[in-house]
């Protein structure tokens, strides 16, 4: 079915075609070339991370994190239940057991108040995912990780350009991951990055990204040949992807300004309607600067959520729900998850709806979405 207002339309940049053409004519299409290095430098400038490594996806970056945790089978990693599957699956693939943490009802981020009681002698790491790019309560999470000597990893797939108390997301953990999937603010179709804030992890991360070899050191002239020295896989992003991403990162201020305008308009024009009908908008706490990644509503019930999505669809507008709690998934149950373990995640998963949100959403398209949303309860009477 074709929708006149899709849920997403990938961000493009004016110089994108030229950048891809330059990559094609360069004679270098495999990863870790000049465009890759430009993107990594840009990410380091934008975030303040000590080192950035471009990867083929955010999933790939998470898999590198799982290697760097260096746990043994049966060791545990605390992860959100309300998140994308890669947040947990990357660690499960290394034999680590994901322990699922419930979310807050206001931001849908991990509930830092319930975190410490999940820590056991087998816990090796905590993964904090910034939902919609709105920061988790990092002061509390950083403190818990430090007191228990746990690696802190930020799944910052939503959060590039977001901040917590003036500090960029992706710089609180020893490691953080970024996504450049087509639904993200800046994109290269697929693609991701690993941000490294503990410099002691850089060399092994490079090795893991290069199939377990010290090939990066060879290209820098630090060794006269390269060989297999550790575990790893092919986690590199191609130069074509990097060229597209480079053009988008250069255009990031314009992209962010437009997305902020879209987010602010949704928030302002739907505020009274939400209040009148018992619909919750996601909170943005004081100190959190979000990157205008998505706009979500929490409907009063699962039935109301389904009805709104269907109603918008009947008017040619595609709205969608989001994650199914991981602890209730078939794999989550295999790791010990059960109904009632994460009651907030179970509740909000049934009620969340995301409205169309993309950089070139036109004023007319957004007007249509807003007016159709506001007519929903009238039509339902």
Secondary structure, 3 states (H helix, E strand, C coil): CCCCECCCCCCCCCCHHHHHHHHHHHCCCCCCCHHHHHHHHHHHHHHCCCEEEEECEHHHHHHHHHHHHCCCCCCEEEEECCCCCHHHHHHHCCCCEEEEECECCCCCCECHHHCHHHCCCCEEEEEEECHHHCCCCHHHHHHHHHHCCCEEEEECCCCCCCEECCEECCCCCCEEEEECCCCCCCCCCCEEEEEECCHHHHHHHHHHHECCECHHHHHCCCCCCCCECCCCCECCCCHHHHHHHHHHHHCHHHHHHHHHHHHHHHHHHHHHHHHHCCCEECCCCCCEECCCCCCEEECCCHHHHHHHHHHHHHCCECCECCCCCHHHCHHHHHCCCCCCCCHHHHHHHCCEEECCCCCCCCHHHHHHHHHHHHCHHHHHC
